[in-house]
Amino acid sequence: MRIAFVSFETAHHRETETNERFRTVLELLTDRGHDIHVCCAQFWPGEASTLERDEITYHGVSTGLEARQSFLLRLPFVLRSIGPDVIHASADPTGQVRAANWGATLARAPLVLEWYGAGIGVDGAVGIPDDRGHRYAARNADHIVTPSRMVRTWVRERGASGDRVDVVPNPIDVERIEATPPGDWVDVVYARRLDEGANLESLLLGLAELRDRNWHTLVLGDGPQRGMYEQLARDLRIDDRVTFAGETSRDERIAAYRSAHVFAQTATECVFPTEFAWALGAGCVGIVEYHADSAAHELVEGWERGFRTTSEQELADAILEAGDLEHRTYDESFADLDREAVLETYLETYRELQDARGLL
């Protein structure tokens, strides 16, 4: 199947959660042998308009990120020249959705919209801004993919009909989890970029309630707030039992999750908790501090090894209660998050859209 992806900015320009999600989808499809083309702003040197890299063909629709208008004007004709079976576009920026829609008409191909990230509305709330561009995007794709039920709700609020919006999580690699040896034992692990949304203080304050207990916590990740959190651990007199490991590789994180008993998810904003998903697949008991702008609680709803909390005291109580559960290094309950399962979800969507148009 030939699939044309549309993303003005890619992970080659800037590594964001949205761009990383798009790159993951590209890798899944390429590994299965599909013919993948990416329409984007040029990120490579020289005058060549296309680049072959890792079995993906990149089309430099504009000469760089500064040429957005040129990208939008040229995109429909580049898409027609590719002749795709399906066009798969990112919802951000919304202007490219309108251009991709015109391209889909010219190419006679269905348009799938990947709506991963969130924005800030005029009222300061996290979600999808209620403006003309976002309403157009929500109403003019053949199908929309979101990472969580929370984002699906936001998209529906902007006018998308419910039967056109699906939830597809970020994938984990079950085979890789099972092949990675566990690391050194820790009671609680936390993993995220340590920025203003990390909310690691909730975990540290909860752990401080358990000073009289014997425990050790591992914090994975780095960021601008790391120094503040290290100081907080010292102020709470628990710094001798909290290890800040900084940036780690995927295999190092898997090893930590397989050795840990509990993964604590306390971030205030999260459209999909990727590290939490890996940790649950690696056997961790999941503890989520509920926040209105986080979808993390969706992974543990109705699951006997998951806890939802709303305060530091509840979080501390959940850690104690989790101690009564068996330690695991793998949990088959999350096999539906595996790369192959997620890939099949995308392929089934493509096939259904083609069938509906009589293209199969």
N, C-alpha and C positions, 0 to 999 in steps of 0.2 A: 504494500500500500504506500502511495506517495502522500506525504503529509507536509503541508507548508505551515510553519509556525511564524507568528508575527509578534515580535517583541522589540520595540524601538531600542530599549536598553537591555543588555544581557548581563550574565554573570561575568563575562569578559570585560565589561565596562565597570561594573560595581557589584560587589557581593552583598546582596540583600536577601531576605527570606523569600521574597517573591521571585527574584531571579534564580535563586537556588532551586526553588520548586520547579520552575520551568526547565532548568538544566536537568533535573532528575527525570522528568517526563521524557526529555529528549534521549537521555541515556537508556531508559527502559525500552523505548521503541527501536533505537539503533541496535541494541543488543539482540533484539528479536529479528533483525534483518530488514526493517522497513526503510524506505527511501525518504530521508528526512532533510528538509530545507528550512532554513531560518532566515526570515526577512528582518533585518535589523540595521541600526546605524553602524557604519564601518568602524571596526576596532583594530584593524591591521594596517600596517604601513604600506605605502605604494599606491598605484593607480588601479590595480586589479579590482574589479567589482564583485568578484566572488572569491571565496576561500574554502578549500577542503580541509577539514580538521576532524580527526577522530570519527571518520565515516559520516560526517555531517557537512552539508553544503550551506555555507553562510553567504547571503546576498546582501551586499552593502547598498541598501536602498538610498541612503544619504551618506555624505562623506564624513559625518561625525554627529555627535549629540547636539551640536550647535545648529544643525540644519534640519530642525524638526519639520518645518513647513514643506521642505523638499521631500522629506520622507513620506509625508501624508499624501502629497500630490502624485508621487511615483508609485506608491505601494500597490494600488489596484492593478496597474499594468504589469508589474513584476509578478504578482500572484497569477495573473492570466498566463504569463509566459511559462511559469513553472508547471501549470496543468495539474494541480493537486486533486487527489480524491477527497481530501478534507482540509479545511483551513482551521487552525487552532491558534487563537490570539489571546494575548494577555489583556486584561481589562484596564491596565494602567500603562500609559495615559489613555484617557477615554477617547481622545481624538483619533487614535489608531483603530478603534473599534469601528467607527464610521467608515474609514478608508478600507478596512478589511472587509466590511460588509459589501461595499461596492466591488471589491476584488472578488468576493464570493459569487456575486451576481455575474461578473464577467467570466469567471472560471467555471460557473455552474456547479459549485461545490458547496456543501453545508458548512456553516460557521459554528465552531465550538469556542466558547469563551471561558478562559481560565481566570476565575475571580478569587485570588488568594488573599491579598492584603486588605488593610483597612485604611481609613483616612480620618481626619478630624473635621467635623462639621462646623458651621458658623457658630453654633452654641458651645463649642469646645468638647463635644461628646465624641467618643471613639465610635467608628462605624463607617458607613458609606455616605459621603456628602449628598445632600438632596439638591442636586443641580441638574441642569439640562443634559450635560454630557453623561453623567452616571445613569440618569433615567433612560436616555437613549440606549446606552449599552445594555441595561437590564432587559429592555424590551425588544431588542433587534438581533439577538443571536438565536440560532436554531437550538442550541443547548448550552447550559452553563454548568461549570464544575466549581465547587467550593470545597475547602478543606474541612469544614465543620458545620454542624447544624446552626451554630451561631451566625456564621457568615451567610449561610443559606437564608436565614431569616432576614438579614440585612438586605440581601439581593431582592427577595420577594417584596420587601417594603419599598423598593424603588421601581416596582412594576413588573418584575418577572413572574410569569405564571408558574405555579408550584410544580407542574409535571415536566418542566424544562430545566429544573435545577436539581443536580445530584451532589451528594457529599462523597468525596474521594480523599482519603487521608494521605498524608505523607507516608511513604513506604519504609519499612524496616527490612532487614535481610536476615531471615530466620536461619538460613544455612550458615551465615557468618557468625551469628550469635552462638550456635551450637559448636562451631569450630574454634572459638576463642576461649582459652583457659581462663578461669576466674583469677582475679588478683588477690591482694591481701584483704582480709576481712575488715569491713566497716559496718557500723550499725545503720547509719543514715548517709545517703549521698544526695547532693544537689548539683545540677548542671545547667548553666545558662550564661549568656553574656552578662557581666555584672555592670549593668547600666541603671538608669533611673527607674526602669520598669521591673527590675529583678526582684525587688521586695524580699531580699534575703534576710532582712531584719526580723521578719515574722518567724522564720525558722530559728534564728539565733536566740530570739526572746523565748520561744517555746522550749528550746534546749536548755536555756538558763533555768527554767522551772524544774529541770531534771538534774541539777548539779549533784544531788546525793546519789545518783545512779551511775553505773559504769557504762559509758558509751563513747564512741568515737565517730566523728562526722567528716566526710570528704566533700569539699567544694571544688567543682570542676568549672573552669571558665575564667576569663579575664575581662577587664573593662574599666571604665573611668571611675566606678564606684568601689573598686576592690580595696583601696586603702581605707576608705570609710568603714567598710564591713570588717576589715581586719582590726581596726581600732575599736569597733563595737564589740567584737569578740573579746578583746583585751579588757574593755570596760566591764563586761559581764563576767570576767574571770573564768572564761571557758576556752581561751585561746590555746591552751595546752591540749585540748581535745578536738579542735577543729583544724583540719589541714586544708590550706588553700593551694591547690595543685596547679592553677593557671591553665593555659591552653594545653589541650591533650588531643591525641589522634583518635580516630574512630575506634580502632582496636583497643586503645587504652581505656576509652570510655566504656566499651562493651565489657572489658575485663572487670572494671570497677562495678558496673551494674550487676554482673553475675556474682560478685563477691558480697555486695551490699544486701542488707535485709530490707531496707525501706528506701524509697525515692520520695523526696518531698518536693512538691510543685507549688510554689507560692507566688509566681509572677502575677502582676496585676493586669497585664495585657498579653493575650496570646491567641492567635487565630487557629493555630494547631500546635500542640506541645510535642515537638518531634523527639526531643531527648527523653521525655516522659514515656513516649511510646516504645522507644528502644529499651528503656529500663524495665517496663512492664513485660515486654517480650523476653527479657533476660531474667525474669523471675522475681523482680522486686515487688514488695507490697507497696501500693500506691497511696500516698496521702496528698490530697489536693486542698489548698485553701481557696475557697470559692471567691471569685470576683466576677462582676457583671460583664467585664470586657475580656474574659478569658474562657476559652472553650475546653480547658483541661479536664473539667469535671465530667465531660461527655465520655471519656475513656473508662471511667470507673463506675458509671451509673449501673446499678443492678449487679455489680461484681463483688463477690464475697471477700476479695482481698484488697478492696479499695475503701478509702475513708474520705469523706468530705468534711472540712472544718471551716469555721468562720472566725476563729480567734486563736491567739497564741496558746491559751490554756487548752482549748480543744485539740490543737495540734499536738501539744505535749501528751495529752491523754491518748490520742490516736497512736503515737509512737509506742507508748506502753502497751496498748492493746495489740498492736501489730506484733509485739514480741511473743505473743501466744501462737502465732501462725508459723507453719513450717517454713524453713528456708528453701528456696528454689533457685536454680540457675537457668531455668527455661520455663516458659508458660505457653502451652499450645493454645490457650484462649485467644491469643493475639496473632494467630497464624493468618487471619484474614487481612492483616496489615503487611504481609510479606510482599516483596517486589512483584512476584509473579501474579499474585491476586490483584494487586493494584493495576498492573499492566492490563490484565484481562478486562477489568472494568472499563478502562479507556477504549480498548479495542471493541468491546461490545457496544459502546456508545457510538463509535464511528460506524460500525456495521449497521446499526439500527437507523442512523441518519441516512446512510447511503440507500438502504432498503426502502426507506420512506420516500425517497426521491426516485426510486426505480433505477438506481445506479449499480446495483449488484446483479 
